[in-house]
Every structure is written in C-alpha cells, then in structure tokens.
Amino acid sequence: MASNPAIELLRQLISVPSHSRKEEGTAGLLYDYLNSHGASPLRYRNNIYATAPGLDRSKPTLLLNSHHDTVKPAVSYTIDPYTPIEHDGRLYGLGSNDAGASVVSLISTFLDLRCSDLPFNLILALTAEEEVGGEYGMRAFLPHLKEKGINIDCAIVGEPTGMQPAIAERGLVVLDCVTSGVTGHAARGEGVNAIYRAMEDIDTLRHYEFPNESPTLGPISVNITQINAGWQHNAIPDECKWVADIRTTDAYTNEETIELLRKIINHSTLTPRSTRVRASVIDSSHTLVRSVVSLGLSPFVSPTTSDMSLMHDFPSIKIGPGQSSRSHSANEYVLIEEINSAIPLYKELIRSLQF
C-alpha cells in the first residue's frame, strides 16, 4: 500500500506507458488528477499545466516544471517496466526516477501552495517530449504561454539531482560534416582523398582552443563521434561524412561557436542539426541560488541536459528527487523517502524566494 497520495500517483504513472511523443495516457491521468484536486488544469497537446488562483501579471511568475515522458525500457529489464513494485523502500518502474518522482513531488507542492499568499505567481507545467527535445513539448509550450500573455520570470525544473541544485548545464550542437575530394584509382594514386582532407580538419578541431572560456562551465568540448567514407578498397573516396559533438557554454552562443569552427577548417562543410539546445547558467545573485544556498544545499554543474536548455528567456535551476545515475537504466527505481523528503524541501525553497 502506498504511503501517501504522491506515491500512489507515481504508481499510476508507471502503469501507463508514456514514451516520448506518445504521452496521451499520462497526460490524461495528470489532467484528471489535478482537476479532481480543484486545480483547474489546462491541456496543450500533451502538456498539462495549471496556474495558482489570482494570476497577477504585474507580479513575477515562477514556473514549476517536470516532464512525464520516458525513454523506452532497456532490453536488460528483469521486471515488467510498467508494473510498479515496492521493495525495501524502493519503488521500481520505468520513469519512477526520471522524472516521475519530480512530477509527483511538484504536484504535491503546487497543490499545497496554490492558495498561499505568495508575492509571485505560481504555475505548474508537466510537459512532454523532454527525452527527445520534441517539437510539441517545451518548445511548443513556452510560445503557447506567451500567446496567453504569460511571461515566466524564473523556473524550478524537476529532474533527479538528489535534491541538490544544478545551476548550469552545457548546451549541445551536433554538426554533420562533409569533406569533398576527387575519386581515382587507388593503385595509380590518382585523385584527392576525402578521408585525408577530413583528417586534417578533424585534427584542427581536436586541438582548437576557443579564445573565451566560461567561468562556470569551463571550455567548450569538441568530439568526433562518427565517420564514414568510401565504397570499395581500390577507389579513392571523393566524399567523407563525419559527425562532431559540441558541448557549448555561455562563453559564446551556439551560432557563434559554429562560425568560429567554420573559420578554422579548410576542406569541410559544417551543418548544425539544431542550435536550440543552449547552455544554461544562472547568476549566483539570483534569488533561486541565494535561497538554495541558504537552505544548506550545494549548487553544482550538471553533466546532463534538460528542458533548462530551452528556457532561453529566463533563469532556472534543476533540482529533484532521485539520482541521475539511475535514469535510463534497467530496473529503474526511486526511494520512497526521496519523494517524502523532496516535497517539504520544495515548499521551503519556494516560500523563501524574494524577488
């Protein structure tokens, strides 16, 4: 038997498959739950949200956010990923840790505080497609809020961090790179080998040091992760395709980072798949940071990305129950106590904010 309503709700969420872009079931479940608790939720695609009563656009607005989509279960699961199992203080099931524990903890927090006399607006958003950075999750939800005249001033993003606050995370740019050459017969040494040309550009990228470095996130990292060329052993390849994984920082915009790399290579074209996953860094003087520090928490730089990377117009921190190391793993679980401890800490944090 579940120990509290938050745990019971998490059990229900585990039982409903909610792979990214297929979250209709959990969206409906969350809508009905909030509605049954008087929160008057709204639905935009598979994003469920609710505002605390008395929205005052002259006041700042705090967003409480987590995602209810999951990755597909790993093949090495030894239990049914959609059957919640409690054992030795753990609740097992797909999405229990990432990010169901944050979802139910933030719901409980919002329901407890929604009628409180806070000096700011409170909005709860349980969004979709986070695991794939999809076009109908946070990327669609924030413009939807703006269309309704709601501007977010800052956000608390629920992800498994052991209830320690992540104040920064790197951005991501994936570059599809193409190097051209001239084909010829390998035995005659004819042509211009595209692989050799690509190797020159790859070596340049590997050893390039960006002029500026982020005080918080450190240097930008560049890693070559895929390469493909040639069609038979005796023909000089006239094209080499390769992929570069760039972890960006706030020292440059993603677009500036790409242009700097383009300027230093000689043979290849670099085409970004996207520039929307941006580095996120919150100023140490912001009330969110000052509040978590005053509560004895330890700010850190997160090694993983989240929907924080899409919150370009306002500062945010990432904090939630569970551990990132359990995310996307077989037999995923969260500790019941982690949720029980997270809810009062979330409430204490929110009450301590001073805009």
Phi, psi and chi 1 to 4 in degrees:
 res  aa     phi    psi   chi1   chi2   chi3   chi4
   1 MET       -  133.0 -176.1   67.7   65.8      -
   2 ALA   -64.5  148.0      -      -      -      -
   3 SER   -84.3  -18.5   58.8      -      -      -
   4 ASN  -160.5  169.9   59.9   43.1      -      -
   5 PRO   -59.7  -34.3  -24.8   34.0      -      -
   6 ALA   -63.5  -41.7      -      -      -      -
   7 ILE   -68.1  -39.8  -56.5  -57.9      -      -
   8 GLU   -63.4  -40.8  178.7   54.7   35.1      -
   9 LEU   -64.0  -40.7  176.2   58.4      -      -
  10 LEU   -62.9  -39.0 -178.6   53.3      -      -
  11 ARG   -59.2  -41.7  -69.1  173.1   62.2   88.6
  12 GLN   -66.2  -39.9  -65.8  176.9   45.7      -
  13 LEU   -63.4  -41.5  -71.9  171.1      -      -
  14 ILE   -60.1  -36.1  -68.4  169.0      -      -
  15 SER   -73.2  -13.7  -59.4      -      -      -
  16 VAL  -111.3  111.9  179.2      -      -      -
  17 PRO   -55.9  135.5  -26.1   35.6      -      -
  18 SER  -143.7   50.2   56.5      -      -      -
  19 HIS   -61.6  150.8  -54.6  155.6      -      -
  20 SER   -51.3  134.5  -60.1      -      -      -
  21 ARG    75.3    1.6  -62.1 -167.0  175.6   95.9
  22 LYS  -134.4   50.5  -63.8 -178.8  178.9  179.2
  23 GLU  -100.5   19.5  -48.0   95.6  -25.2      -
  24 GLU   -57.8  -39.4  -65.3   84.8   -1.8      -
  25 GLY   -64.9  -48.6      -      -      -      -
  26 THR   -72.9  -29.9   49.0      -      -      -
  27 ALA   -60.6  -45.3      -      -      -      -
  28 GLY   -65.2  -40.1      -      -      -      -
  29 LEU   -62.0  -45.5  173.8   62.5      -      -
  30 LEU   -68.2  -39.3  -67.7  167.8      -      -
  31 TYR   -60.4  -48.0 -179.5   95.2      -      -
  32 ASP   -64.4  -37.9  -69.3  -16.7      -      -
  33 TYR   -64.7  -48.5 -175.1   88.1      -      -
  34 LEU   -64.6  -39.4  -71.0  170.6      -      -
  35 ASN   -63.2  -40.3 -165.8   47.3      -      -
  36 SER   -69.0  -17.6   68.6      -      -      -
  37 HIS  -103.1   17.0  -74.2   76.0      -      -
  38 GLY    75.6   19.4      -      -      -      -
  39 ALA   -89.1   -3.4      -      -      -      -
  40 SER    50.1   59.9  -58.6      -      -      -
  41 PRO   -70.8  161.4   29.3  -36.5      -      -
  42 LEU  -123.6  156.7  -63.0  169.3      -      -
  43 ARG  -127.5  129.1  178.9  169.0  179.5  166.2
  44 TYR  -124.8  107.0  179.8   66.4      -      -
  45 ARG    55.1 -123.0  -63.3 -173.5  179.2  -88.2
  46 ASN  -102.3   19.3  -72.1  -30.6      -      -
  47 ASN   -97.8  126.0  -54.6  -65.5      -      -
  48 ILE  -110.6  131.4  -54.1  -59.0      -      -
  49 TYR  -146.3  160.7   66.7  104.2      -      -
  50 ALA  -150.0  144.7      -      -      -      -
  51 THR  -110.2  145.4   60.2      -      -      -
  52 ALA   -66.4  150.9      -      -      -      -
  53 PRO   -57.9  148.9  -22.1   32.6      -      -
  54 GLY    76.5   40.4      -      -      -      -
  55 LEU   -55.3  121.9  179.2   67.3      -      -
  56 ASP  -119.0  107.5 -177.0  -12.5      -      -
  57 ARG   -68.7   -8.8  -73.2  176.1  171.7   78.2
  58 SER   -82.8  -11.8   68.1      -      -      -
  59 LYS   -99.1  156.6  -66.6 -179.6  178.3  179.9
  60 PRO   -66.5  158.7   20.0  -29.0      -      -
  61 THR  -125.2  126.5  -62.1      -      -      -
  62 LEU  -102.6  127.9  171.0   65.6      -      -
  63 LEU  -100.0  128.8  174.7   68.0      -      -
  64 LEU  -103.8  120.7  -54.5 -179.7      -      -
  65 ASN  -136.6  140.6  166.0 -112.3      -      -
  66 SER  -151.9  173.9 -168.7      -      -      -
  67 HIS  -116.7  146.3   66.5   92.5      -      -
  68 HIS  -110.1    5.6   60.5   98.2      -      -
  69 ASP   -85.3  159.8   63.4  -47.6      -      -
  70 THR  -130.9  163.0   71.9      -      -      -
  71 VAL   -74.0  169.9  -63.6      -      -      -
  72 LYS   -75.1  150.7  -66.1 -179.0  179.6  178.9
  73 PRO   -67.3  143.2   23.4  -32.7      -      -
  74 ALA   -64.5  148.5      -      -      -      -
  75 VAL   -67.8  -18.0  -64.6      -      -      -
  76 SER   -88.3    9.1   50.8      -      -      -
  77 TYR   -56.3  137.6  -99.8   85.8      -      -
  78 THR  -107.8   -0.4   60.2      -      -      -
  79 ILE  -128.8  165.8   57.9  175.4      -      -
  80 ASP   -69.5  117.7 -179.9   -1.1      -      -
  81 PRO   -65.1  -16.4   21.4  -31.9      -      -
  82 TYR  -105.1    9.8  -51.5  109.3      -      -
  83 THR  -111.8  107.5  -61.7      -      -      -
  84 PRO   -66.2  130.6   23.2  -31.5      -      -
  85 ILE  -128.1  126.0  -61.8  173.1      -      -
  86 GLU  -100.9  129.3  -75.5 -170.3   43.4      -
  87 HIS  -156.4  127.9 -179.9   68.5      -      -
  88 ASP    52.0   43.6  -73.7  -16.9      -      -
  89 GLY    78.5    7.8      -      -      -      -
  90 ARG  -112.9  146.0  -60.7  178.4  176.8 -174.9
  91 LEU  -113.4  114.5  178.3   57.7      -      -
  92 TYR   -93.3  149.3  -69.9   86.4      -      -
  93 GLY   149.5  152.4      -      -      -      -
  94 LEU   -62.1  127.3 -178.5   64.0      -      -
  95 GLY    84.6    0.9      -      -      -      -
  96 SER   -63.1  -41.7   56.0      -      -      -
  97 ASN   -90.6  -42.9  179.3   77.0      -      -
  98 ASP  -124.4   97.0 -175.6   17.3      -      -
  99 ALA  -129.1   35.2      -      -      -      -
 100 GLY   -58.7  -37.2      -      -      -      -
 101 ALA   -62.2  -39.9      -      -      -      -
 102 SER   -68.6  -40.3  -68.1      -      -      -
 103 VAL   -57.0  -52.6  167.6      -      -      -
 104 VAL   -71.5  -31.2  -60.2      -      -      -
 105 SER   -68.7  -41.3  -62.9      -      -      -
 106 LEU   -70.9  -34.6  -73.3  172.0      -      -
 107 ILE   -61.1  -49.0  -72.4  174.9      -      -
 108 SER   -59.8  -41.9  179.2      -      -      -
 109 THR   -62.5  -47.3  -60.8      -      -      -
 110 PHE   -62.4  -44.6  175.7   78.4      -      -
 111 LEU   -64.1  -34.6  -67.9  176.0      -      -
 112 ASP   -73.8  -30.1  -74.2  -11.3      -      -
 113 LEU  -103.7  -10.8  -65.3 -178.2      -      -
 114 ARG   -60.0  -28.4   60.2 -175.1  -69.2  -90.1
 115 CYS  -103.1   10.1  -66.8      -      -      -
 116 SER   -76.4  158.7  -60.4      -      -      -
 117 ASP   -88.1   82.8 -176.6   19.9      -      -
 118 LEU   -99.0  148.4  -62.8  171.5      -      -
 119 PRO   -81.5   21.1   30.3  -34.6      -      -
 120 PHE  -153.6  162.3   47.0   85.2      -      -
 121 ASN   -78.9  149.5  -58.9  -52.4      -      -
 122 LEU  -124.9  126.4 -162.6   60.7      -      -
 123 ILE  -127.9  133.1  -64.1 -179.4      -      -
 124 LEU  -105.3  129.4  171.9   71.4      -      -
 125 ALA  -133.0  121.8      -      -      -      -
 126 LEU  -111.2  102.9  -49.4  169.4      -      -
 127 THR  -105.3  167.1   46.2      -      -      -
 128 ALA  -109.4  168.4      -      -      -      -
 129 GLU    61.3   21.4  -59.4 -169.5    8.9      -
 130 GLU   -64.7  -39.6 -172.9  -87.0  -13.6      -
 131 GLU   -66.0  -19.6  -64.2  -70.3    3.5      -
 132 VAL  -118.2    3.7  -66.1      -      -      -
 133 GLY    57.3   38.6      -      -      -      -
 134 GLY   -68.3  161.8      -      -      -      -
 135 GLU   -75.2  -14.1   62.0  -88.9   34.1      -
 136 TYR  -112.1   14.6  -61.2  126.5      -      -
 137 GLY   -98.2 -125.9      -      -      -      -
 138 MET   -59.4  -31.8 -173.2   61.6   70.4      -
 139 ARG   -61.9  -31.0  -70.6  164.2   55.3 -169.5
 140 ALA   -94.2  -30.8      -      -      -      -
 141 PHE   -68.8  -43.7  176.8   67.6      -      -
 142 LEU   -63.3  -44.2  -71.3  177.0      -      -
 143 PRO   -61.5  -33.6  -26.2   35.9      -      -
 144 HIS   -61.4  -43.7  169.6   73.2      -      -
 145 LEU   -62.3  -42.1  -75.2 -174.3      -      -
 146 LYS   -62.4  -37.6  -75.0 -168.3  173.6 -177.8
 147 GLU   -62.0  -28.5  -71.9  175.4    2.2      -
 148 LYS   -88.4    4.5  -70.8 -175.8  164.8  -69.7
 149 GLY    78.5   19.8      -      -      -      -
 150 ILE  -105.1  117.7  -60.8  174.1      -      -
 151 ASN  -108.2  130.3  -65.8  -48.5      -      -
 152 ILE   -89.0  134.8  -56.2  -59.9      -      -
 153 ASP   -96.9  -32.5  -69.7  -84.2      -      -
 154 CYS  -165.1  167.4   60.7      -      -      -
 155 ALA  -143.8  148.7      -      -      -      -
 156 ILE  -110.2  118.5  -65.1  173.4      -      -
 157 VAL  -104.7  122.1  178.4      -      -      -
 158 GLY   -85.8  111.6      -      -      -      -
 159 GLU  -143.4  157.3  -70.1  -82.0   -3.6      -
 160 PRO   -68.9  104.4   22.5  -32.3      -      -
 161 THR  -128.3   12.4   68.2      -      -      -
 162 GLY    67.4   24.2      -      -      -      -
 163 MET    56.2   33.3  -73.2  -52.0  -71.2      -
 164 GLN  -109.8  145.8  -63.9  -61.9  -32.8      -
 165 PRO   -87.1  121.1   29.4  -32.2      -      -
 166 ALA   -84.6  120.7      -      -      -      -
 167 ILE  -102.6   -0.8   57.8  167.2      -      -
 168 ALA  -161.5  150.8      -      -      -      -
 169 GLU  -151.6  150.9   59.0 -178.9   35.3      -
 170 ARG   -73.4  156.7  -69.2  173.4  177.0  -90.6
 171 GLY   -89.0 -179.8      -      -      -      -
 172 LEU  -143.5  130.1  169.3   65.1      -      -
 173 VAL  -128.6  125.7  172.0      -      -      -
 174 VAL  -103.8  123.2  177.6      -      -      -
 175 LEU  -105.2  126.4  -64.5  175.8      -      -
 176 ASP   -91.8  117.1  -71.9  -49.2      -      -
 177 CYS  -112.4  138.2  -49.0      -      -      -
 178 VAL  -130.5  127.4  179.2      -      -      -
 179 THR  -116.1  128.6  -49.4      -      -      -
 180 SER   -99.9  152.5  -62.7      -      -      -
 181 GLY  -144.5 -158.5      -      -      -      -
 182 VAL  -131.2  124.5  179.1      -      -      -
 183 THR   -73.3  158.0 -167.8      -      -      -
 184 GLY  -173.1  177.3      -      -      -      -
 185 HIS   -81.2  127.9 -160.4  -62.7      -      -
 186 ALA   -62.6  -35.2      -      -      -      -
 187 ALA   -66.1  -30.0      -      -      -      -
 188 ARG   -94.0   -6.0  -62.4  168.4   60.0   89.0
 189 GLY    67.4   28.4      -      -      -      -
 190 GLU   -85.7  164.4  -62.6  170.9  -23.4      -
 191 GLY    85.8 -175.7      -      -      -      -
 192 VAL  -124.4  116.3  178.2      -      -      -
 193 ASN   -75.4  115.3 -164.3  -44.7      -      -
 194 ALA   -65.0  -29.4      -      -      -      -
 195 ILE   -64.9  -44.3  -66.6  177.3      -      -
 196 TYR   -63.9  -40.0  -64.2  160.3      -      -
 197 ARG   -63.1  -42.6  -78.8 -174.7  155.4 -173.7
 198 ALA   -62.6  -39.2      -      -      -      -
 199 MET   -60.8  -37.3  -71.3  169.6   60.1      -
 200 GLU   -63.0  -46.8  -70.7 -178.9   23.7      -
 201 ASP   -67.9  -38.9  -76.3  -13.5      -      -
 202 ILE   -62.7  -42.7  -71.4  170.9      -      -
 203 ASP   -63.4  -37.2 -167.3   57.9      -      -
 204 THR   -62.5  -45.1  -61.9      -      -      -
 205 LEU   -65.2  -39.6  -67.5 -172.0      -      -
 206 ARG   -60.1  -35.0  -76.1 -175.2   61.4 -160.1
 207 HIS  -104.8    5.0  -65.6   95.4      -      -
 208 TYR   -75.5  134.7  179.2   63.3      -      -
 209 GLU  -114.0  118.5  -65.9 -176.5    3.0      -
 210 PHE   -65.4  140.6  -71.4   84.3      -      -
 211 PRO   -59.2  -38.0  -24.2   33.6      -      -
 212 ASN  -107.2  147.4  -62.8  -26.6      -      -
 213 GLU  -130.4  139.2 -177.8  172.9  -46.7      -
 214 SER   -71.2  129.6  167.7      -      -      -
 215 PRO   -61.2  -28.5  -20.6   32.4      -      -
 216 THR   -95.0  -44.9  -56.4      -      -      -
 217 LEU   -98.5   -9.5  -68.5  168.9      -      -
 218 GLY    77.2 -155.7      -      -      -      -
 219 PRO   -76.3  154.8   28.5  -34.7      -      -
 220 ILE   -71.1  139.3  -65.4  170.5      -      -
 221 SER  -107.8  142.1   67.9      -      -      -
 222 VAL  -127.3  123.1  178.8      -      -      -
 223 ASN  -134.1  134.3  -74.6  -70.9      -      -
 224 ILE   -89.0  122.9  -49.9  -53.6      -      -
 225 THR  -115.8  -16.0   54.9      -      -      -
 226 GLN  -148.1  149.9  -67.6  175.8  -83.6      -
 227 ILE  -153.6  141.1 -170.5  165.2      -      -
 228 ASN  -151.7  132.6 -176.8   55.0      -      -
 229 ALA  -162.6  157.9      -      -      -      -
 230 GLY    81.4  157.6      -      -      -      -
 231 TRP  -133.4  -15.4   65.3   96.3      -      -
 232 GLN  -159.7  162.5   62.7 -174.7   53.6      -
 233 HIS   -69.3  -25.6   78.1   89.6      -      -
 234 ASN  -106.5   17.3   58.7   -6.3      -      -
 235 ALA  -121.0  130.7      -      -      -      -
 236 ILE   -68.0  123.6  -61.0  -64.0      -      -
 237 PRO   -70.8  135.1   25.5  -32.5      -      -
 238 ASP  -100.9    6.8   58.3   -1.5      -      -
 239 GLU  -153.1  138.2 -176.0  177.0   79.1      -
 240 CYS  -131.3  125.8  179.7      -      -      -
 241 LYS  -109.4  135.1  -65.5 -177.1  177.0  179.7
 242 TRP  -147.8  162.4   44.4  -73.7      -      -
 243 VAL  -124.6  134.6  175.4      -      -      -
 244 ALA  -116.1  131.7      -      -      -      -
 245 ASP  -101.9  114.8  177.8  -67.8      -      -
 246 ILE  -111.9  120.6  -41.9  -63.2      -      -
 247 ARG   -99.3  106.2  -59.3  -66.4  164.3  152.0
 248 THR   -89.0  166.5   57.9      -      -      -
 249 THR  -132.1 -180.0   73.9      -      -      -
 250 ASP   -80.3    3.7   58.7  -35.9      -      -
 251 ALA   -68.4  -30.4      -      -      -      -
 252 TYR  -141.9  154.7  -58.9   95.6      -      -
 253 THR   -69.8  164.2   66.8      -      -      -
 254 ASN   -60.0  -38.9  -73.5   -5.7      -      -
 255 GLU   -66.0  -40.2  -67.7   80.0    5.4      -
 256 GLU   -65.3  -37.6  -70.8  169.8  -19.1      -
 257 THR   -61.5  -45.3  -58.9      -      -      -
 258 ILE   -61.9  -44.7  -64.8  165.1      -      -
 259 GLU   -64.4  -37.6  -72.6  -51.0  -51.8      -
 260 LEU   -61.7  -40.8  -77.0  169.3      -      -
 261 LEU   -70.2  -37.7  -64.1  179.2      -      -
 262 ARG   -62.2  -33.8  -78.2  173.3  172.0  163.1
 263 LYS   -71.2  -21.4  -71.1  177.2 -180.0  177.6
 264 ILE   -99.7   -7.3   63.2  170.9      -      -
 265 ILE  -102.8  160.6   60.9  169.2      -      -
 266 ASN  -116.0  -22.5  -62.9  -44.9      -      -
 267 HIS  -123.0  -11.0  -50.6  -62.1      -      -
 268 SER  -119.9  154.5  -51.1      -      -      -
 269 THR  -100.8  138.0   60.5      -      -      -
 270 LEU  -116.2  119.4  -49.8 -178.4      -      -
 271 THR  -122.3  116.0  -56.8      -      -      -
 272 PRO   -74.2  139.7   27.4  -33.8      -      -
 273 ARG   -70.9  -33.6  -63.9 -179.2 -174.7  177.1
 274 SER  -166.0  157.1  168.6      -      -      -
 275 THR  -122.0   12.9   58.5      -      -      -
 276 ARG   -81.2  -21.3   65.1  177.8  177.1  -89.9
 277 VAL   -84.9   94.0 -178.6      -      -      -
 278 ARG   -99.9  155.8  -59.3 -177.7 -176.7  -85.2
 279 ALA   -64.3  145.4      -      -      -      -
 280 SER  -124.4  122.6  175.3      -      -      -
 281 VAL  -138.8  126.5  177.8      -      -      -
 282 ILE  -102.3  140.5 -173.2  171.5      -      -
 283 ASP   -66.1  141.8 -168.2  -83.7      -      -
 284 SER   -65.7  -16.9   60.2      -      -      -
 285 SER   -88.5   -5.5   65.2      -      -      -
 286 HIS   -66.5  149.4 -167.5  -84.7      -      -
 287 THR   -59.8  -32.5 -177.7      -      -      -
 288 LEU   -62.5  -43.0  -78.2  170.3      -      -
 289 VAL   -71.1  -44.8 -179.8      -      -      -
 290 ARG   -60.6  -36.1  -72.3 -171.9  -76.5  107.7
 291 SER   -71.0  -43.8  -69.2      -      -      -
 292 VAL   -66.0  -35.7  -66.7      -      -      -
 293 VAL   -66.9  -40.5  170.5      -      -      -
 294 SER   -65.0  -23.1   71.2      -      -      -
 295 LEU   -87.7    4.2  -65.9  174.6      -      -
 296 GLY    83.8   14.4      -      -      -      -
 297 LEU   -87.6  161.1  -55.0  179.1      -      -
 298 SER  -115.4  103.8  -58.7      -      -      -
 299 PRO   -60.1  145.5  -24.3   35.8      -      -
 300 PHE  -148.7  166.7   72.0  101.4      -      -
 301 VAL   -95.3  123.8  173.6      -      -      -
 302 SER   -79.5  137.7  173.8      -      -      -
 303 PRO   -82.1  -10.3   30.2  -34.7      -      -
 304 THR  -111.2  158.6   60.0      -      -      -
 305 THR   -96.7  161.4   58.6      -      -      -
 306 SER  -154.6 -171.4   68.9      -      -      -
 307 ASP   -68.1   -7.9  -86.6  -17.3      -      -
 308 MET   -54.9  -33.2  -80.0  174.3   63.4      -
 309 SER   -67.4  -15.7   66.4      -      -      -
 310 LEU  -100.4   -2.5  -57.9  175.6      -      -
 311 MET   -92.5   71.2  -61.9  175.3 -179.4      -
 312 HIS   -74.1  -25.1  -56.3  159.8      -      -
 313 ASP   -99.1   -2.2  -60.1  -29.9      -      -
 314 PHE  -153.8  153.4   52.4   88.2      -      -
 315 PRO   -76.6  156.7   25.5  -31.6      -      -
 316 SER  -153.8  159.2   57.2      -      -      -
 317 ILE  -127.0  158.0   62.7  168.4      -      -
 318 LYS  -116.8  122.3  179.6  168.0   64.2  178.4
 319 ILE  -156.1  133.5 -179.9  170.8      -      -
 320 GLY  -171.8  166.2      -      -      -      -
 321 PRO   -72.8  156.8   27.1  -34.3      -      -
 322 GLY    97.6 -179.1      -      -      -      -
 323 GLN  -128.8  135.8  -65.0  -68.1  -21.1      -
 324 SER   -59.3  -30.8  177.9      -      -      -
 325 SER   -63.9  -20.1   58.1      -      -      -
 326 ARG   -87.5  -14.7  -59.0 -179.8 -155.1  142.8
 327 SER   -64.1  140.4  -59.8      -      -      -
 328 HIS    63.7   16.2  -53.2 -179.9      -      -
 329 SER   -99.4  161.5   64.0      -      -      -
 330 ALA   -70.1  146.6      -      -      -      -
 331 ASN    55.7   44.1  -60.7  -16.9      -      -
 332 GLU   -55.9  143.7 -179.3 -176.8   -9.8      -
 333 TYR  -151.7  164.4   70.2   89.0      -      -
 334 VAL  -134.2  148.6   68.0      -      -      -
 335 LEU   -79.1  134.6  -59.4  177.5      -      -
 336 ILE   -56.1  -41.0  -58.1  -64.0      -      -
 337 GLU   -64.3  -30.7  179.8   53.6   33.2      -
 338 GLU   -61.6  -38.3  -71.4  174.7  -34.9      -
 339 ILE   -73.1  -45.5  -63.7  173.5      -      -
 340 ASN   -58.9  -33.0  -69.0  -22.5      -      -
 341 SER   -82.6  -29.5  -60.6      -      -      -
 342 ALA   -68.3  -39.6      -      -      -      -
 343 ILE   -61.3  -51.6  -64.6  169.9      -      -
 344 PRO   -65.4  -30.7   18.4  -29.7      -      -
 345 LEU   -69.2  -42.2 -175.5   52.2      -      -
 346 TYR   -56.9  -46.5  -88.8  139.7      -      -
 347 LYS   -64.5  -40.8  -71.0 -169.0  -77.4 -169.6
 348 GLU   -64.6  -41.0 -171.9  175.7    6.0      -
 349 LEU   -61.3  -49.2  167.6   59.0      -      -
 350 ILE   -63.8  -43.3  -67.3  167.0      -      -
 351 ARG   -64.2  -24.0  -71.7 -167.7  178.9  107.0
 352 SER   -87.0   -6.9   69.6      -      -      -
 353 LEU   -69.1  139.0  -63.2  177.2      -      -
 354 GLN  -133.2  108.0  -64.2 -179.6  -12.0      -
 355 PHE   -88.2      -  -70.0   90.4      -      -
